[in-house]
Amino acid sequence: MRQLSDEAKVFVRMAIFGIVVGAGYWFLTYEEIGTVLLVAFGLASGLAAISVVVVWRRARREATADAAGEAAADPIPEPGWAPLGIGVGLGAVALGAAFGPWLTIAGLFVAIAGGASWLAAAMREGASVEANTSRPTDDRRP
């Protein structure tokens, strides 16, 4: 059996737990909603385990390629507050259904400002990466 990363092992255990407890919950209570939620938790954890394994294998493969000198390092994005602004804005939009349209409008402004900030940062980083990356020239031109 192949070795799994620690993160994948945690998600696999969570998946097994959710599905086993969901099945046991069904046989003990015959209650549909709790059973569906527990089994959905198990399936979502299983999906997370699969995605962690795929990313982990890809990272190992890229690390092997880097060690052989075949691939260049990817740039790491700069940290920022834009995702938090988008989350707060969308949360305010959702709460606007209960508290009124004023909160929805304010949440839209915050979410749009966060999205614009994130997009501007991504454009700056993309431009700096393109400026620092040299393109290989083709010497075989006719």
C-alpha positions in Angstrom: 0.0 0.0 0.0 1.3 3.4 -0.9 2.1 5.9 1.8 -0.4 8.7 2.3 0.3 12.1 3.7 -0.9 12.8 7.3 -3.6 15.2 6.0 -5.0 12.5 3.7 -5.0 10.0 6.6 -7.0 12.4 8.7 -9.6 12.9 6.0 -9.8 9.2 5.3 -10.5 8.6 9.0 -13.1 11.3 9.0 -14.8 9.8 6.0 -14.9 6.4 7.5 -16.2 7.9 10.8 -19.0 9.8 9.0 -20.2 6.9 6.9 -20.1 4.4 9.7 -21.7 6.6 12.3 -24.3 7.7 9.7 -25.2 4.1 9.0 -25.4 3.3 12.7 -27.5 6.4 13.3 -30.0 5.3 10.7 -30.4 1.8 12.2 -30.8 3.2 15.7 -33.1 6.2 15.0 -34.5 5.9 11.4 -34.2 9.7 11.3 -33.5 10.9 7.8 -31.9 14.4 8.2 -29.3 13.4 10.7 -28.4 10.3 8.6 -28.1 12.4 5.5 -25.9 15.0 7.2 -23.6 12.4 8.7 -23.2 10.4 5.5 -22.7 13.7 3.5 -20.0 14.6 6.0 -18.3 11.3 5.4 -18.6 11.7 1.6 -17.3 15.2 1.7 -14.4 14.1 3.8 -13.7 11.3 1.3 -13.7 13.9 -1.5 -11.3 16.1 0.5 -9.0 13.0 1.0 -9.0 12.4 -2.7 -8.1 16.0 -3.5 -5.3 16.0 -0.9 -3.8 12.8 -2.3 -4.0 14.2 -5.9 -2.3 17.5 -4.8 0.3 15.7 -2.7 1.3 13.4 -5.6 1.5 16.4 -7.9 3.7 18.2 -5.4 6.0 15.1 -5.1 6.2 14.8 -8.8 7.1 18.5 -9.2 9.6 18.2 -6.4 11.3 15.4 -8.2 11.3 17.4 -11.4 12.8 20.4 -9.5 15.5 18.2 -8.1 16.3 17.1 -11.7 16.3 20.8 -12.8 13.4 20.4 -15.2 10.9 22.8 -13.7 11.0 26.4 -12.4 9.6 27.4 -9.1 6.1 28.9 -9.1 5.7 32.4 -7.7 4.1 32.6 -4.3 1.3 35.2 -4.1 1.6 38.0 -1.6 -0.7 37.9 1.4 -3.7 40.3 1.5 -6.9 41.2 3.2 -9.1 41.0 0.1 -10.5 37.5 0.7 -11.6 38.5 4.2 -13.3 41.6 2.7 -15.1 39.5 0.2 -16.2 37.0 2.9 -17.5 39.8 5.2 -19.3 41.5 2.3 -21.0 38.3 1.2 -21.9 37.5 4.8 -23.5 41.0 5.1 -25.4 40.3 1.9 -26.8 37.1 3.3 -27.7 38.8 6.6 -29.4 41.5 4.6 -32.4 39.1 4.0 -33.1 39.3 7.8 -32.0 42.9 8.6 -33.1 44.8 5.6 -31.8 46.1 2.3 -29.4 48.6 3.9 -27.1 45.7 5.0 -27.3 44.1 1.6 -26.2 47.2 -0.1 -23.4 47.8 2.3 -22.3 44.2 2.0 -22.3 44.5 -1.8 -20.0 47.6 -1.6 -17.6 45.7 0.7 -17.6 42.6 -1.4 -17.0 44.5 -4.6 -14.2 46.6 -3.1 -12.6 43.4 -1.8 -12.9 41.7 -5.2 -11.4 44.8 -7.0 -8.5 44.8 -4.5 -7.9 41.1 -5.0 -8.0 41.5 -8.8 -5.7 44.4 -8.8 -3.2 42.5 -6.6 -3.4 39.5 -8.9 -2.8 41.8 -12.0 0.2 43.4 -10.3 1.7 40.0 -9.4 1.0 38.6 -12.9 2.8 41.6 -14.5 5.8 41.3 -12.2 6.0 37.5 -13.0 5.9 38.2 -16.7 8.5 40.9 -16.4 10.9 38.6 -14.4 10.3 35.6 -16.7 12.5 35.5 -19.8 11.1 33.7 -22.8 13.4 31.3 -24.6 14.2 32.4 -28.1 13.9 30.1 -31.1 17.2 30.1 -32.9 15.9 27.9 -35.7 14.1 30.7 -37.6 14.4 30.6 -41.4 
